[in-house]
Amino acid sequence: MSDPRLNQIRIKTGILKRVAKERMVYEKEVVIERKRLETMKSQLKDEYELRKQEEVINECLTMIPDSIARTQQAFNDLNTILQETQSELSETEVFQTANTLIQELELIPA
């Protein structure tokens, strides 16, 4: 039977991928919505529409710190289990996939 720690690594890897992707989506959405706001201003849209667009941007901005915190927590959880199991599981594909993800995300600033 498979080592239960491998299943934990697989789960934590999936969580980290999901929250890291979520963070990138929020950051991209802020850029897109700001461009949309500038377009709306240049088209002299109604003040109500401009305020609503600013609210959309602010909602995205408030989600970014939360997604950063969740990404950091998931990163730490996965990194901890990888360090604990490195001597026994480092040859497995699941471990190597998780380790590659950790190395990739270390390069991304918080």
HELIX and SHEET records of a PDB file:
HELIX    1   1 PRO A    4  SER A   42  1                                  39    
HELIX    2   2 GLU A   47  LEU A   89  1                                  43    
HELIX    3   3 GLU A   93  GLU A  106  1                                  14    
END                                                                             
